[in-house]
Amino acid sequence: MPGGRAIENQDAHHAHHEPFTPDALLLLRAAGRVRTWARGESLMREGGPPDSVVLVLSGLAKVTAESGNGYTSVLALRGPGELVGELSCLDGALRSATVTAIEELEGVVVGSEAFLRLLRTHASLTLAVLRSVVTRLRDSDSMRTERGARSSRSMLARVLLDTAVRHGTPVDEPPGALAVRLNQQELAGAAGISRESVVRSLRAMQEAGLVTTSRGRTCVLDLAEVRRWAAE
């Protein structure tokens, strides 16, 4: 499958970010249709109608929003077993963000009517969606709190750590290293820092032997040390 990982073979450390039981995933799959998006293709666009949700089966997507001055923030990454588009389906508002495939992505598209019908008839699924929303809210609150208090280097280390642990792809060399498929602009948007700060911080991390970078991706070589930088 694209991206090298699908729902069925998730590592244990992804589990707390995946509120959906196998039964809940089956309900969602049965209610929708499977489709594939190419790298760079949008699953949904900011300002668009709340007509569906997508359950990601394989691959990775980024959630972005434009601010008034043309700056694009990377709000989150979504991978296998995660829903996108559920918030606007719940409140009927226009899409507040754009979701784009970072690599080839396969997902189940569930129409908003069918999604709401599932929630009305399956309390366990409703609770799982609620838990997922609460987890994301807590994550974004803690990121916002830390942005004012931490250095650019620390914020970038946190984004790299979180992305590597949740969505990283193992690489052959060195053992234990994880590849993060975000380019410098996307890392800047995710960490809430300037691209110049990303370049500077990545250089410092490279010199310390924590990461290597190549086109459009960063390999995290030493998770423990990146975690220490993230806590500074």
Sequence and secondary structure as in RCSB ss.txt:
>XXXX:A:sequence
MPGGRAIENQDAHHAHHEPFTPDALLLLRAAGRVRTWARGESLMREGGPPDSVVLVLSGLAKVTAESGNGYTSVL
ALRGPGELVGELSCLDGALRSATVTAIEELEGVVVGSEAFLRLLRTHASLTLAVLRSVVTRLRDSDSMRTERGAR
SSRSMLARVLLDTAVRHGTPVDEPPGALAVRLNQQELAGAAGISRESVVRSLRAMQEAGLVTTSRGRTCVLDLAE
VRRWAAE
>XXXX:A:secstr
 GGG BGGG  GGGGGG    HHHHHHHHHHSEEEEE TT EEE TT    EEEEEEES EEEEEE TTS EEEE
EEE TT EESHHHHHH    SSEEEESS EEEEEEEHHHHHHHHHH HHHHHHHHHHHHHHHHHHHHHHHHHHHS
 HHHHHHHHHHHHHHHH EE SSSTT EEE   HHHHHHHHTS HHHHHHHHHHHHHTTSEEEETTEEEE  HHH
HHHHHT 
